[in-house]
Amino acid sequence: MVQNLNLSSKIYYHGEVAEIYDIENGKIINEMTKSNLKMAPNSNFNLEINWDNEPFKSGIYVIEIEGDADGESFNWSKEFKI
């Protein structure tokens, strides 16, 4: 069992076109931190991010997730388009 899993995420908006971009130039539109989560090994779960019923605009987004658990840290990022 993975104990004390800590996650933080940031979602950046880059506008209509973002073929080449620097994450630092994107506008952070949502941030979230969750602590002391537990997770079974070799499993996955849905990470809920609260949007307060705000709609997404069309465009290019990047999500970054950083985490640590049991003395190890990791990060993951993914670009997506709406």
Summary of the structure (lengths in Angstrom):
residues: 82
radius of gyration: 14.4
end to end distance: 35.5
largest distance: 41.8
contacts: 172
relative contact order: 0.36
helix: 4%
strand: 57%
